[in-house]
């Protein structure tokens, strides 16, 4: 669905046109032998920014302003991740040590469970719908190495667990990305309907024609507006109203929305000396995005009327979070989504270095 964008909408989020950047560099070595790990991957999770260390284990990258989760991986070693931003010291010429992988108790015990035979044939469509999504963008996605997935069903708990023995490679021709996803685990509990997946996505631009590129620009713009990335960038920049957002508290007892008089009140909204936004919300908020109607597929799946005027999501905050200027926030385990933002999954996800 094409968005109608006003001048205010184009100017609303400060992130457009940012050019500042910062340097991160260092060396990746074996924690035991202290030898360089030539060919180790260094990347910012959920971005297109990454590199490979040289034969001396050394790397260097310049990152756009904001915050990131840095990931460092090497075959046979434990992947490490570390939160970074432009204001942190010690990010130049730093030594990162990787430990050889050891079989955890969980990894040993899972060998003795009954793996589902023909798991992909039985659960593949369900996994794709829950992990990648069911939107038009998600439907265009394909997993190029489904044989890497292993499926386990726990009958007593009525729970499905999916792990991957290697990075999943997911092509998204609608948005023009290939996503390399280090899937730690995907768990779905049938009794509650709850789904949780953990892992590290890394984005790579697909090659394409000029016509492909123009199409990707339009599709990415459509995916961006109304997304959680757009929402947090606008919250950071105090432009929620300009960009078509309305937020309300949810009364925990009645479940009814309560007017949110000032989302920038100093009791919940404050900037640190390093320009991080400290958002001290607790409980649930109702987010309305009024610049675009929900996709017809969503309305059909949720049995909602075609006249539904705008997108509605619920965000539950377990604790306050910190938001960087590029929309990266932490701790990401402290919030849960339902509604439209939850429906748009990996197939509609954009990297943190996305710019219009």
Phi, psi and omega per residue, in radians:
X1 nan 2.238 -3.062
X2 -1.422 2.406 -3.140
X3 -1.533 2.527 2.976
X4 -1.705 2.065 -3.009
X5 -1.939 2.236 3.057
X6 -1.532 2.958 3.100
X7 -1.054 -0.673 3.120
X8 -1.085 -0.648 -3.115
X9 -1.166 -0.650 3.101
X10 -1.169 -0.619 -3.071
X11 -1.614 -0.194 -2.965
X12 -1.059 -0.749 -3.085
X13 -1.698 2.107 -3.059
X14 -0.998 -0.400 -2.919
X15 -1.107 -0.451 -3.059
X16 -1.063 2.233 3.028
X17 1.481 0.120 3.098
X18 -1.080 2.414 -3.121
X19 -2.244 -0.086 -3.122
X20 -1.227 2.666 3.111
X21 -2.652 3.001 3.109
X22 -2.487 2.795 -3.030
X23 -1.737 2.420 2.955
X24 -2.309 2.337 -3.102
X25 -2.666 2.862 3.119
X26 2.875 -2.754 -3.056
X27 -2.395 2.438 3.125
X28 -1.935 2.162 -3.059
X29 -2.336 2.853 3.010
X30 -1.250 2.243 -3.078
X31 -1.116 -0.449 -3.088
X32 -1.637 -0.844 -3.062
X33 -1.563 -0.310 -3.091
X34 1.171 0.277 3.118
X35 -1.497 2.568 3.134
X36 -1.134 2.526 3.123
X37 -1.796 1.451 -3.119
X38 -1.037 2.291 3.113
X39 1.567 0.028 3.075
X40 -1.072 2.545 -3.139
X41 -1.627 2.327 3.065
X42 -2.151 2.126 -3.049
X43 -2.628 2.725 3.025
X44 -1.638 2.120 -3.046
X45 -1.096 2.407 -3.084
X46 1.001 0.777 2.998
X47 -2.473 3.135 3.002
X48 -1.768 0.216 -3.019
X49 -1.732 2.075 3.126
X50 -2.920 2.895 3.125
X51 -2.711 3.082 3.093
X52 -2.162 2.395 -3.109
X53 -1.259 2.690 -3.109
X54 -1.462 -2.983 -3.052
X55 -1.203 -0.162 3.054
X56 -1.785 0.101 3.134
X57 1.386 0.235 -3.016
X58 -1.739 2.548 3.073
X59 -2.542 2.880 3.088
X60 -2.685 2.348 3.110
X61 -2.488 2.561 2.976
X62 -1.886 2.268 -3.061
X63 -2.007 2.467 3.028
X64 -1.068 2.706 -3.136
X65 -0.938 2.546 3.110
X66 2.325 -2.841 3.132
X67 -2.086 2.716 -3.074
X68 -2.610 2.834 2.931
X69 -1.856 1.914 -3.121
X70 -1.432 2.275 3.086
X71 -2.029 2.435 3.097
X72 -2.301 2.166 -3.063
X73 -2.408 2.696 3.100
X74 -2.732 2.404 -3.065
X75 -0.985 2.235 3.136
X76 1.544 0.019 -3.118
X77 -2.164 2.738 3.090
X78 -1.248 2.269 3.062
X79 -1.248 2.401 3.064
X80 -1.982 2.623 3.058
X81 -2.361 2.585 -3.064
X82 -2.610 2.299 3.106
X83 -1.302 2.319 -3.132
X84 -2.381 2.753 2.933
X85 -2.700 3.051 -3.000
X86 -1.181 -0.275 -3.083
X87 -1.649 -0.110 -3.134
X88 -1.347 2.486 3.075
X89 -1.600 2.803 3.049
X90 1.417 0.325 3.139
X91 -1.636 -0.008 3.095
X92 -1.884 2.277 -3.138
X93 1.048 0.656 3.131
X94 -1.548 2.597 3.095
X95 -1.730 2.185 3.047
X96 -1.944 2.238 -3.115
X97 -1.896 2.227 3.100
X98 -1.838 2.430 3.137
X99 -1.735 2.450 3.053
X100 -1.038 2.516 -3.126
X101 -1.183 2.475 3.001
X102 -2.148 2.587 3.102
X103 -1.219 2.078 3.088
X104 -1.361 2.902 3.098
X105 -1.026 -0.639 3.133
X106 -1.161 -0.735 -3.124
X107 -1.130 -0.637 3.126
X108 -1.230 -0.756 -3.072
X109 -1.200 -0.546 -3.069
X110 -1.189 -0.386 3.105
X111 -1.089 -0.540 -3.057
X112 -1.615 0.061 3.055
X113 -1.502 2.906 3.138
X114 -1.529 1.773 3.074
X115 -1.201 2.444 -3.118
X116 -1.232 2.139 3.068
X117 -1.221 2.476 -3.105
X118 0.924 0.779 -3.087
X119 -1.029 -0.706 -3.136
X120 -1.120 -0.751 3.139
X121 -1.117 -0.617 -3.081
X122 -1.459 -0.726 -3.013
X123 -2.056 -0.005 -3.044
X124 -1.015 -0.830 -3.133
X125 -1.120 -0.692 3.122
X126 -1.136 -0.763 3.131
X127 -1.058 -0.808 -3.136
X128 -1.067 -0.725 -3.124
X129 -1.134 -0.703 -3.092
X130 -1.408 -0.528 -3.053
X131 -1.660 -0.773 -3.087
X132 -1.708 -0.572 3.087
X133 1.983 -3.127 -3.114
X134 -2.216 0.185 3.104
X135 -1.235 3.016 3.100
X136 -1.050 -0.722 3.100
X137 -1.108 -0.749 -3.124
X138 -1.124 -0.652 -3.123
X139 -1.126 -0.433 3.124
X140 -1.411 -0.208 -3.072
X141 -1.327 2.612 3.059
X142 -2.410 2.481 3.032
X143 -1.643 2.022 -3.025
X144 -1.370 -0.313 -3.126
X145 -2.275 1.052 -3.117
X146 -1.084 -0.351 3.125
X147 -1.132 -0.255 3.118
X148 -1.305 -0.284 -3.069
X149 -1.475 2.488 3.045
X150 -2.195 2.313 -3.028
X151 -1.968 2.335 3.124
X152 -2.281 2.267 3.099
X153 -2.034 2.233 -3.135
X154 -1.833 1.819 -2.986
X155 -1.109 -0.770 -3.096
X156 -1.088 -0.671 -3.129
X157 -1.608 -0.109 -3.093
X158 0.887 0.969 -3.016
X159 -2.335 2.426 3.069
X160 -1.883 2.293 3.054
X161 -2.159 2.358 3.136
X162 -2.190 2.281 3.034
X163 -2.210 2.953 -3.130
X164 -2.304 2.352 -3.119
X165 -1.444 -0.124 3.065
X166 -2.687 2.997 3.125
X167 -1.053 2.358 3.020
X168 -1.358 2.398 3.083
X169 -1.908 2.025 -3.063
X170 -2.093 2.075 3.091
X171 -1.633 2.297 3.115
X172 -2.140 1.467 -3.094
X173 -1.163 -0.369 3.125
X174 -1.163 -0.748 -3.121
X175 -1.751 -0.118 3.082
X176 1.374 0.568 3.130
X177 -2.211 2.626 2.825
X178 -1.920 2.265 -3.123
X179 -1.916 2.138 3.007
X180 -1.704 1.997 -2.992
X181 -2.031 2.023 3.029
X182 -1.448 1.623 -3.071
X183 -1.431 1.997 3.044
X184 -1.331 -0.929 3.074
X185 -2.888 2.674 3.023
X186 -2.213 2.183 -3.097
X187 -2.253 2.265 3.055
X188 -2.202 2.218 3.098
X189 -1.791 1.985 -3.046
X190 -1.197 -0.512 -3.107
X191 -1.160 -0.706 -3.095
X192 -1.765 -0.314 -3.068
X193 1.398 0.097 -3.095
X194 -1.372 2.424 3.103
X195 -2.239 2.376 3.093
X196 -2.407 2.278 3.071
X197 -2.256 2.476 3.105
X198 -2.232 2.457 3.140
X199 2.931 -3.123 -3.043
X200 -2.146 1.902 3.101
X201 -1.572 2.459 3.027
X202 -2.282 2.308 -3.036
X203 -1.759 2.512 3.034
X204 -2.349 2.342 3.117
X205 -1.177 2.347 3.031
X206 -1.369 2.620 3.015
X207 -1.381 2.527 -3.140
X208 -2.891 3.059 3.121
X209 -1.385 3.041 3.086
X210 -1.075 -0.661 3.107
X211 -1.128 -0.707 3.084
X212 -1.042 -0.788 -3.097
X213 -1.074 -0.721 3.114
X214 -1.120 -0.705 3.100
X215 -1.130 -0.684 3.128
X216 -1.138 -0.677 3.115
X217 -1.019 -0.795 -3.129
X218 -1.171 -0.784 -3.111
X219 -1.161 -0.678 3.137
X220 -1.168 -0.681 3.097
X221 -1.073 -0.759 3.121
X222 -1.097 -0.716 3.138
X223 -1.213 -0.541 -3.059
X224 -1.241 -0.892 -3.053
X225 -1.183 2.190 -3.086
X226 1.598 -0.091 -3.130
X227 -1.386 2.934 3.092
X228 -1.117 -0.557 3.090
X229 -1.113 -0.838 3.116
X230 -1.090 -0.771 -3.114
X231 -1.024 -0.836 -3.097
X232 -1.269 -0.535 3.046
X233 -1.141 -0.711 3.129
X234 -1.247 -0.634 3.065
X235 -1.094 -0.752 3.116
X236 -0.993 -0.749 -3.016
X237 -1.621 0.138 3.114
X238 1.020 0.698 -3.105
X239 -2.183 0.537 -3.119
X240 -1.041 -0.838 -3.107
X241 -1.137 -0.738 3.138
X242 -1.054 -0.517 -3.080
X243 -1.762 0.246 2.982
X244 1.551 0.285 -3.137
X245 -1.735 2.503 2.969
X246 -2.331 2.275 -3.138
X247 -2.148 2.560 -3.132
X248 -2.397 2.618 2.975
X249 -1.294 2.647 3.012
X250 -1.872 2.134 3.079
X251 -1.145 2.097 -3.043
X252 -1.120 -0.510 -3.094
X253 -1.479 -0.843 -3.090
X254 -1.590 -0.392 -3.078
X255 1.385 0.097 -3.113
X256 -1.532 2.549 3.092
X257 -1.282 2.523 3.119
X258 -2.116 2.422 -3.104
X259 -0.974 2.306 3.103
X260 -1.742 1.700 -2.980
X261 -1.118 -0.802 -3.077
X262 -2.527 1.747 -3.126
X263 -1.203 -0.119 3.140
X264 -1.926 0.315 3.109
X265 -1.044 2.448 -3.054
X266 -1.098 -0.288 3.121
X267 -1.279 -0.361 3.138
X268 -2.183 -0.288 -3.006
X269 -2.196 2.058 3.117
X270 -2.657 2.555 3.107
X271 -1.797 2.398 3.097
X272 -1.434 3.049 3.118
X273 -1.157 -0.283 3.107
X274 -1.763 0.313 3.074
X275 1.115 0.441 2.959
X276 -1.516 2.483 3.080
X277 -1.580 2.125 3.033
X278 -1.681 1.930 -3.102
X279 -1.869 1.802 -3.009
X280 -1.701 1.121 3.094
X281 -1.677 2.607 3.053
X282 -2.417 2.508 -3.119
X283 1.574 -2.689 -3.044
X284 -1.919 2.506 2.976
X285 -2.161 2.617 3.084
X286 -1.813 2.137 -3.086
X287 -1.921 2.106 3.057
X288 -1.871 2.265 3.036
X289 -1.983 1.950 -2.929
X290 -1.708 0.029 -3.109
X291 -1.515 -0.121 -3.124
X292 -2.661 2.424 3.064
X293 -1.291 2.711 3.050
X294 -1.114 2.632 3.092
X295 -1.094 2.548 -3.132
X296 -1.038 -0.640 3.117
X297 -1.038 -0.746 3.134
X298 -1.092 -0.815 -3.124
X299 -1.076 -0.684 3.135
X300 -1.165 -0.809 -3.129
X301 -1.084 -0.687 -3.069
X302 -1.583 0.022 3.140
X303 1.000 0.798 3.109
X304 -1.828 2.658 -3.128
X305 -1.148 2.569 -3.141
X306 -1.110 -0.317 -3.133
X307 -1.457 0.016 3.127
X308 -0.934 2.093 -2.912
X309 -1.401 -0.466 -3.083
X310 -2.692 2.991 -3.090
X311 -1.453 2.393 3.132
X312 -2.229 2.319 3.100
X313 -2.322 2.716 3.022
X314 -2.032 2.256 3.065
X315 -2.048 2.154 3.106
X316 -1.800 2.150 3.138
X317 -1.761 2.063 3.036
X318 -1.385 -0.588 3.104
X319 -2.570 2.978 3.021
X320 -1.164 2.758 3.134
X321 -2.247 2.842 3.028
X322 -1.914 2.362 -3.103
X323 -2.102 2.283 3.071
X324 -1.595 2.892 -3.036
X325 -1.125 -0.384 3.114
X326 -1.558 0.091 3.106
X327 1.663 -0.126 3.076
X328 -1.182 2.407 -3.127
X329 -2.408 2.769 3.131
X330 -2.671 2.659 -0.012
X331 -1.442 2.328 -3.034
X332 -1.274 -0.201 3.075
X333 -1.446 -0.050 -3.063
X334 -1.650 0.048 3.067
X335 -2.339 2.619 3.091
X336 -2.284 2.564 -3.123
X337 -2.013 2.680 2.876
X338 -2.536 2.895 -3.087
X339 1.496 -2.578 -2.959
X340 -1.158 -0.708 -3.126
X341 -1.150 -0.508 3.083
X342 -1.354 -0.577 3.135
X343 -1.142 -0.639 3.097
X344 -1.410 1.850 -3.027
X345 -1.847 -2.528 -3.045
X346 -1.012 -0.569 -3.122
X347 -1.134 -0.305 3.126
X348 -2.015 0.104 -3.084
X349 -1.308 2.472 3.073
X350 -2.054 2.654 3.124
X351 -1.298 2.740 -3.121
X352 -1.166 -0.324 3.083
X353 -1.612 0.208 3.103
X354 -1.128 2.406 3.086
X355 -2.443 2.583 3.129
X356 -1.307 nan nan
